[in-house]
């Protein structure tokens, strides 16, 4: 199965250009259609007793909103104008917050590209709220593209494998990219106990991938925090894409104690595909 519909958030953040470029690369590579999303946010009615000022406020808010919609549409059109004249593309406007809009529209897409956590953001959330909400509620994988990063569909892909349900879902969701990759490395970070079982699980994953025409290599790392190990190996192996399960344990536990998802989302310098 290939990706046939790519949903990309058009929010004006520092990573928008990289996100759009990645979405276009996927569309070209898989012959997919592109859907650009503008989420208007929740519009509040002005206080009816405010008189003339209420009308002025409503008019200004409507004008600002229309400018945002027009600017997003122009950005989308400019991105696909050349050399992608034949690229199927449409712009959807949803009167909702970005996270909710991505989750609901994303159910009719194959891959969602939300705004990533911005550098320097010290909020306690594991990732930008809209990306987190889309990951947990759309039932589709999300691809986080940091500002300045480039997605090459035929790059070396690093897969983090811990045998969990989210990890299994992520590998399945990433199959179209794994099939095109120049190399695939499955990384198992073995703990103090159960190392043989963890390695056996990695070997079984390689067999499953082989049945889908994907040749992969297994690398077992002993000790260390999984997130930090995956980030280090991504650099050492010059991988262009990192694939992992999102929230292998409860979100509250990761918020309080930290976790692999939190580390990857905040520090990955390459595109990161997550599934839950």
C-alpha positions as a Markdown table, in Angstrom:
| # | Residue | x | y | z |
|---|---|---|---|---|
| 1 | Unk | 0.0 | 0.0 | 0.0 |
| 2 | Unk | 1.3 | 3.5 | -0.9 |
| 3 | Unk | 0.3 | 6.8 | 0.6 |
| 4 | Unk | -2.4 | 8.4 | -1.6 |
| 5 | Unk | -3.5 | 11.3 | 0.6 |
| 6 | Unk | -1.1 | 13.6 | 2.5 |
| 7 | Unk | -2.6 | 16.1 | 5.0 |
| 8 | Unk | -0.4 | 19.0 | 5.9 |
| 9 | Unk | -1.1 | 21.8 | 8.4 |
| 10 | Unk | -0.6 | 25.2 | 6.9 |
| 11 | Unk | 0.0 | 27.0 | 10.3 |
| 12 | Unk | 2.6 | 29.8 | 9.9 |
| 13 | Unk | 5.3 | 28.4 | 12.2 |
| 14 | Unk | 9.1 | 28.1 | 11.6 |
| 15 | Unk | 8.8 | 24.6 | 10.2 |
| 16 | Unk | 6.0 | 25.2 | 7.7 |
| 17 | Unk | 8.4 | 25.4 | 4.7 |
| 18 | Unk | 10.1 | 22.2 | 5.6 |
| 19 | Unk | 6.8 | 20.5 | 6.3 |
| 20 | Unk | 5.3 | 21.5 | 2.9 |
| 21 | Unk | 8.5 | 20.5 | 1.1 |
| 22 | Unk | 8.3 | 17.0 | 2.8 |
| 23 | Unk | 4.6 | 16.7 | 1.9 |
| 24 | Unk | 5.4 | 17.5 | -1.7 |
| 25 | Unk | 8.2 | 15.0 | -1.8 |
| 26 | Unk | 5.9 | 12.3 | -0.6 |
| 27 | Unk | 3.2 | 13.3 | -3.2 |
| 28 | Unk | 5.7 | 13.2 | -6.0 |
| 29 | Unk | 7.2 | 9.9 | -4.9 |
| 30 | Unk | 3.9 | 8.0 | -4.3 |
| 31 | Unk | 1.6 | 9.8 | -6.7 |
| 32 | Unk | -0.4 | 11.1 | -3.8 |
| 33 | Unk | -2.8 | 14.0 | -3.5 |
| 34 | Unk | -2.1 | 16.9 | -1.2 |
| 35 | Unk | -4.6 | 18.4 | 1.3 |
| 36 | Unk | -3.6 | 21.7 | 2.9 |
| 37 | Unk | -5.4 | 22.4 | 6.1 |
| 38 | Unk | -6.2 | 25.8 | 7.6 |
| 39 | Unk | -7.7 | 25.6 | 11.1 |
| 40 | Unk | -9.5 | 28.9 | 12.0 |
| 41 | Unk | -9.7 | 28.2 | 15.7 |
| 42 | Unk | -12.8 | 28.5 | 17.8 |
| 43 | Unk | -14.6 | 31.8 | 17.0 |
| 44 | Unk | -16.3 | 33.5 | 19.9 |
| 45 | Unk | -19.3 | 35.7 | 19.4 |
| 46 | Unk | -18.8 | 39.2 | 20.8 |
| 47 | Unk | -20.7 | 40.2 | 23.9 |
| 48 | Unk | -24.1 | 41.3 | 22.5 |
| 49 | Unk | -24.4 | 44.1 | 25.0 |
| 50 | Unk | -21.2 | 45.8 | 23.8 |
| 51 | Unk | -23.0 | 47.8 | 21.1 |
| 52 | Unk | -21.2 | 49.3 | 18.3 |
| 53 | Unk | -17.8 | 48.1 | 19.5 |
| 54 | Unk | -19.0 | 44.5 | 19.2 |
| 55 | Unk | -19.6 | 45.0 | 15.5 |
| 56 | Unk | -16.2 | 46.6 | 15.0 |
| 57 | Unk | -14.5 | 43.7 | 16.8 |
| 58 | Unk | -16.4 | 41.2 | 14.8 |
| 59 | Unk | -15.5 | 42.9 | 11.5 |
| 60 | Unk | -11.8 | 43.1 | 12.5 |
| 61 | Unk | -11.8 | 39.4 | 13.5 |
| 62 | Unk | -13.4 | 38.4 | 10.3 |
| 63 | Unk | -11.0 | 40.4 | 8.2 |
| 64 | Unk | -8.0 | 38.9 | 10.1 |
| 65 | Unk | -9.3 | 35.4 | 9.6 |
| 66 | Unk | -9.9 | 35.9 | 5.9 |
| 67 | Unk | -6.3 | 37.2 | 5.5 |
| 68 | Unk | -5.0 | 34.1 | 7.2 |
| 69 | Unk | -7.1 | 31.9 | 4.9 |
| 70 | Unk | -6.0 | 33.8 | 1.8 |
| 71 | Unk | -2.3 | 33.7 | 2.9 |
| 72 | Unk | -2.4 | 30.0 | 3.6 |
| 73 | Unk | -4.0 | 29.3 | 0.2 |
| 74 | Unk | -1.4 | 31.4 | -1.6 |
| 75 | Unk | 1.4 | 29.5 | 0.2 |
| 76 | Unk | -0.1 | 26.2 | -0.8 |
| 77 | Unk | -0.6 | 27.3 | -4.4 |
| 78 | Unk | 2.9 | 28.6 | -4.7 |
| 79 | Unk | 4.3 | 25.4 | -3.3 |
| 80 | Unk | 2.6 | 23.3 | -5.9 |
| 81 | Unk | 2.8 | 25.7 | -8.8 |
| 82 | Unk | 6.0 | 24.3 | -10.4 |
| 83 | Unk | 7.0 | 21.7 | -11.3 |
| 84 | Unk | 3.9 | 20.0 | -9.9 |
| 85 | Unk | 1.2 | 21.4 | -12.2 |
| 86 | Unk | -0.5 | 18.0 | -12.4 |
| 87 | Unk | -0.4 | 17.4 | -8.6 |
| 88 | Unk | -3.8 | 16.9 | -7.1 |
| 89 | Unk | -4.2 | 19.5 | -4.4 |
| 90 | Unk | -7.0 | 21.1 | -2.4 |
| 91 | Unk | -7.4 | 23.5 | 0.5 |
| 92 | Unk | -9.7 | 22.8 | 3.4 |
| 93 | Unk | -10.8 | 25.3 | 6.0 |
| 94 | Unk | -12.0 | 23.9 | 9.3 |
| 95 | Unk | -13.6 | 26.1 | 12.0 |
| 96 | Unk | -11.8 | 24.4 | 14.9 |
| 97 | Unk | -8.5 | 24.3 | 16.7 |
| 98 | Unk | -5.6 | 22.8 | 14.7 |
| 99 | Unk | -5.4 | 19.5 | 16.7 |
| 100 | Unk | -9.0 | 18.7 | 16.4 |
| 101 | Unk | -9.1 | 19.7 | 12.7 |
| 102 | Unk | -6.0 | 17.5 | 12.0 |
| 103 | Unk | -7.5 | 14.5 | 13.9 |
| 104 | Unk | -10.9 | 14.7 | 12.1 |
| 105 | Unk | -9.6 | 15.4 | 8.6 |
| 106 | Unk | -6.7 | 13.1 | 9.2 |
| 107 | Unk | -9.0 | 10.1 | 9.4 |
| 108 | Unk | -9.5 | 10.5 | 5.6 |
| 109 | Unk | -5.7 | 10.7 | 4.9 |
| 110 | Unk | -2.8 | 8.3 | 4.9 |
| 111 | Unk | -0.3 | 10.5 | 6.7 |
| 112 | Unk | -0.6 | 13.7 | 8.7 |
| 113 | Unk | 2.1 | 16.4 | 8.9 |
| 114 | Unk | 1.3 | 18.6 | 11.9 |
| 115 | Unk | 3.4 | 21.5 | 13.2 |
| 116 | Unk | 6.2 | 20.1 | 15.4 |
| 117 | Unk | 7.3 | 21.3 | 18.7 |
| 118 | Unk | 9.1 | 24.5 | 18.1 |
| 119 | Unk | 12.7 | 24.9 | 19.3 |
| 120 | Unk | 12.9 | 26.6 | 22.7 |
| 121 | Unk | 9.3 | 25.6 | 23.6 |
| 122 | Unk | 9.4 | 24.8 | 27.3 |
| 123 | Unk | 5.8 | 23.8 | 27.6 |
| 124 | Unk | 5.3 | 20.5 | 29.6 |
| 125 | Unk | 3.4 | 18.8 | 26.8 |
| 126 | Unk | 5.2 | 16.0 | 25.0 |
| 127 | Unk | 4.9 | 17.7 | 21.7 |
| 128 | Unk | 2.9 | 20.6 | 20.3 |
| 129 | Unk | -0.6 | 20.1 | 21.5 |
| 130 | Unk | -2.0 | 19.9 | 17.9 |
| 131 | Unk | 0.5 | 17.1 | 17.0 |
| 132 | Unk | -0.2 | 15.2 | 20.2 |
| 133 | Unk | -4.0 | 15.4 | 19.7 |
| 134 | Unk | -3.7 | 14.3 | 16.1 |
| 135 | Unk | -1.5 | 11.3 | 17.0 |
| 136 | Unk | -3.8 | 10.1 | 19.7 |
| 137 | Unk | -7.1 | 10.7 | 18.0 |
| 138 | Unk | -6.8 | 10.4 | 14.2 |
| 139 | Unk | -5.9 | 6.7 | 14.0 |
| 140 | Unk | -3.3 | 7.7 | 11.4 |
| 141 | Unk | 0.5 | 8.1 | 11.6 |
| 142 | Unk | 2.0 | 11.6 | 12.0 |
| 143 | Unk | 5.2 | 12.8 | 10.4 |
| 144 | Unk | 7.0 | 15.6 | 12.4 |
| 145 | Unk | 9.4 | 17.6 | 10.2 |
| 146 | Unk | 11.7 | 20.0 | 12.1 |
| 147 | Unk | 12.5 | 23.4 | 10.7 |
| 148 | Unk | 15.4 | 23.0 | 8.2 |
| 149 | Unk | 15.0 | 19.2 | 7.9 |
| 150 | Unk | 14.6 | 17.5 | 4.5 |
| 151 | Unk | 12.7 | 14.3 | 3.9 |
| 152 | Unk | 14.2 | 12.0 | 1.2 |
| 153 | Unk | 11.8 | 9.1 | 0.6 |
| 154 | Unk | 14.8 | 6.9 | -0.3 |
| 155 | Unk | 16.9 | 7.7 | 2.7 |
| 156 | Unk | 18.3 | 5.3 | 5.3 |
| 157 | Unk | 15.5 | 4.7 | 7.8 |
| 158 | Unk | 16.1 | 3.9 | 11.5 |
| 159 | Unk | 13.3 | 1.9 | 13.2 |
| 160 | Unk | 13.0 | 1.9 | 17.0 |
| 161 | Unk | 11.6 | -1.5 | 18.1 |
| 162 | Unk | 10.5 | -2.4 | 21.6 |
| 163 | Unk | 7.9 | -5.0 | 20.8 |
| 164 | Unk | 5.0 | -2.7 | 21.8 |
| 165 | Unk | 1.7 | -2.2 | 20.1 |
| 166 | Unk | 2.6 | 1.4 | 19.1 |
| 167 | Unk | 5.9 | 0.2 | 17.7 |
| 168 | Unk | 4.2 | -2.5 | 15.6 |
| 169 | Unk | 1.7 | 0.1 | 14.3 |
| 170 | Unk | 4.5 | 2.5 | 13.4 |
| 171 | Unk | 6.4 | -0.1 | 11.4 |
| 172 | Unk | 3.2 | -1.1 | 9.5 |
| 173 | Unk | 2.3 | 2.6 | 8.8 |
| 174 | Unk | 5.9 | 3.2 | 7.6 |
| 175 | Unk | 5.9 | 0.3 | 5.1 |
| 176 | Unk | 5.6 | 2.5 | 2.0 |
| 177 | Unk | 8.7 | 4.4 | 3.1 |
| 178 | Unk | 10.6 | 1.3 | 4.2 |
| 179 | Unk | 10.0 | -0.3 | 0.9 |
| 180 | Unk | 11.7 | 2.6 | -0.9 |
| 181 | Unk | 14.5 | 3.2 | 1.6 |
| 182 | Unk | 18.1 | 2.8 | 0.7 |
| 183 | Unk | 18.6 | 0.9 | 3.9 |
| 184 | Unk | 16.6 | 0.0 | 7.0 |
| 185 | Unk | 18.1 | -0.6 | 10.4 |
| 186 | Unk | 16.0 | -1.9 | 13.3 |
| 187 | Unk | 17.3 | -0.9 | 16.7 |
| 188 | Unk | 16.5 | -2.8 | 19.8 |
| 189 | Unk | 17.7 | -1.2 | 23.1 |
| 190 | Unk | 18.1 | -4.1 | 25.4 |
| 191 | Unk | 17.5 | -3.7 | 29.1 |
| 192 | Unk | 19.1 | -5.4 | 32.1 |
| 193 | Unk | 16.8 | -8.4 | 31.7 |
| 194 | Unk | 15.1 | -10.2 | 28.9 |
| 195 | Unk | 17.8 | -9.4 | 26.4 |
| 196 | Unk | 17.5 | -12.7 | 24.5 |
| 197 | Unk | 13.7 | -12.2 | 24.2 |
| 198 | Unk | 14.1 | -8.6 | 23.0 |
| 199 | Unk | 16.6 | -9.7 | 20.3 |
| 200 | Unk | 14.4 | -12.6 | 19.3 |
| 201 | Unk | 11.6 | -10.1 | 18.8 |
| 202 | Unk | 13.8 | -7.9 | 16.6 |
| 203 | Unk | 14.7 | -10.9 | 14.5 |
| 204 | Unk | 11.0 | -11.8 | 14.1 |
| 205 | Unk | 10.4 | -8.2 | 12.9 |
| 206 | Unk | 13.1 | -8.6 | 10.3 |
| 207 | Unk | 11.3 | -11.8 | 9.0 |
| 208 | Unk | 8.0 | -9.9 | 8.9 |
| 209 | Unk | 9.6 | -7.1 | 6.9 |
| 210 | Unk | 11.3 | -9.5 | 4.5 |
| 211 | Unk | 7.8 | -11.0 | 3.8 |
| 212 | Unk | 6.9 | -7.5 | 2.6 |
| 213 | Unk | 10.0 | -7.2 | 0.4 |
| 214 | Unk | 11.9 | -5.0 | 2.9 |
| 215 | Unk | 15.5 | -6.1 | 3.7 |
| 216 | Unk | 16.5 | -4.8 | 7.1 |
| 217 | Unk | 19.4 | -5.1 | 9.5 |
| 218 | Unk | 19.1 | -5.6 | 13.3 |
| 219 | Unk | 21.2 | -3.7 | 15.8 |
| 220 | Unk | 21.0 | -4.5 | 19.4 |
| 221 | Unk | 22.2 | -1.8 | 21.8 |
| 222 | Unk | 22.8 | -2.8 | 25.4 |
| 223 | Unk | 22.0 | -0.2 | 28.0 |
| 224 | Unk | 21.2 | 3.4 | 27.8 |
| 225 | Unk | 17.9 | 5.4 | 27.5 |
| 226 | Unk | 16.1 | 4.3 | 24.3 |
| 227 | Unk | 15.4 | 7.8 | 23.1 |
| 228 | Unk | 19.0 | 8.9 | 23.5 |
| 229 | Unk | 20.3 | 5.8 | 21.9 |
| 230 | Unk | 18.0 | 6.2 | 18.9 |
| 231 | Unk | 19.0 | 9.8 | 18.4 |
| 232 | Unk | 22.7 | 9.0 | 18.6 |
| 233 | Unk | 22.4 | 6.1 | 16.1 |
| 234 | Unk | 20.4 | 8.3 | 13.8 |
| 235 | Unk | 23.4 | 10.6 | 13.6 |
| 236 | Unk | 26.0 | 7.9 | 13.5 |
| 237 | Unk | 24.3 | 6.0 | 10.6 |
| 238 | Unk | 23.3 | 9.2 | 8.8 |
| 239 | Unk | 19.6 | 8.1 | 8.8 |
| 240 | Unk | 17.2 | 10.5 | 7.2 |
| 241 | Unk | 14.0 | 9.2 | 8.9 |
| 242 | Unk | 13.3 | 7.9 | 12.3 |
| 243 | Unk | 10.3 | 5.6 | 12.9 |
| 244 | Unk | 8.9 | 4.8 | 16.4 |
| 245 | Unk | 5.8 | 4.1 | 18.4 |
| 246 | Unk | 4.3 | 7.0 | 20.2 |
| 247 | Unk | 3.4 | 6.7 | 23.9 |
| 248 | Unk | 4.6 | 3.1 | 24.7 |
| 249 | Unk | 3.5 | 3.9 | 28.3 |
| 250 | Unk | 0.8 | 6.2 | 29.6 |
| 251 | Unk | 1.0 | 9.9 | 28.7 |
| 252 | Unk | 0.8 | 10.9 | 32.3 |
| 253 | Unk | 3.8 | 8.8 | 33.2 |
| 254 | Unk | 5.8 | 10.2 | 30.3 |
| 255 | Unk | 4.9 | 13.8 | 31.3 |
| 256 | Unk | 6.0 | 13.2 | 34.9 |
| 257 | Unk | 9.1 | 11.0 | 34.4 |
| 258 | Unk | 10.1 | 11.6 | 30.8 |
| 259 | Unk | 10.2 | 8.9 | 28.1 |
| 260 | Unk | 11.2 | 7.9 | 24.7 |
| 261 | Unk | 8.4 | 9.8 | 22.9 |
| 262 | Unk | 9.3 | 13.0 | 24.8 |
| 263 | Unk | 13.0 | 12.7 | 24.0 |
| 264 | Unk | 12.5 | 12.0 | 20.3 |
| 265 | Unk | 9.9 | 14.7 | 19.7 |
| 266 | Unk | 12.0 | 17.4 | 21.4 |
| 267 | Unk | 15.4 | 16.5 | 20.1 |
| 268 | Unk | 15.1 | 14.6 | 16.7 |
| 269 | Unk | 16.8 | 16.6 | 14.0 |
| 270 | Unk | 15.4 | 14.5 | 11.2 |
| 271 | Unk | 11.8 | 13.7 | 10.2 |
| 272 | Unk | 10.1 | 11.5 | 12.8 |
| 273 | Unk | 7.2 | 9.2 | 12.0 |
| 274 | Unk | 5.1 | 8.2 | 15.0 |
| 275 | Unk | 2.1 | 6.0 | 15.4 |
| 276 | Unk | 0.0 | 5.2 | 18.4 |
